[in-house]
Amino acid sequence: MQPQAQPEQAFFRIADACRYLGMGRTKLHNLAETDADFPRKIRISPRCVGWTKGQLDTWLESKRQAVEGVK
């Protein structure tokens, strides 16, 4: 029997987003508060916030394109 593939995570809480983006909590917080291009947090409950994978991927792609446009 083959192991089932894990579904791709669609919602990243803060710790998950940090791992996915490769940055610490402080940097993530600073980006969320000061970078107008960074996606807005989704508030699930008063103590649960995060981002969708699509939001983070779109932001990463815009950063990649910006760097390639400079070259």
N, C-alpha and C positions, 0 to 999 in steps of 0.2 A: 504494500500500500504506500502511495506517495504522500509525503507531508503536504498539507494544504498551504498555499501561499497566504501570507498575512495580508489583509487588505491595507492599501496605502492610507496612511493617517491623513485625515482631511482637516482636522482642527488641532492647532498647536497651542498649548498653554505656554506660559512664560518659559519654563525650563525646557520644554520641547523646542520652542522657537529658538532659544539660545543654542541648543545643540545643532539644530538644522542650519542656522546661519553662521555657526562657528564663532560666537561672541559671548561675552559675559552678560549678566543681568544688568549691570550698570550701563553698559554700552547700549543694550536694547532699550532700557528705560529712557536714556538720553535721546536716542533716535526717535522713539515714539513721541517724546515731548517737544523736540526741537526741529526735526526734519519734516518739512511739509510734504515731501514725496513718500515718506514711510507710511504704510497703510494704517488706518485707524484701528484701534483695538475693538473687538467685538465683546460686549459684556453679556455673559450668559447668566450670571447672578451677581449679587453684590461683591462676592469674593472670587469670582471666576471670570477671567478675561483671557483673550487669546486672538489668534489670527488664523485664517484659512491658509492652507498650503498654496492655493491659487494666488492669494494676495501676496504672500512672501515670494513666490516664484516670479510674479509680475514685477515686483520691486527689484529683485535680483537681476532680472533680465534688463530692466531699464538702466541699472548701474553698469552692467556689462556693455550695453550699447553706448553708454556715455563714454566709457573708457576707450572703446574701439573707435568712436568718433573723434577722439582727441588725437589718435595716432596718425 
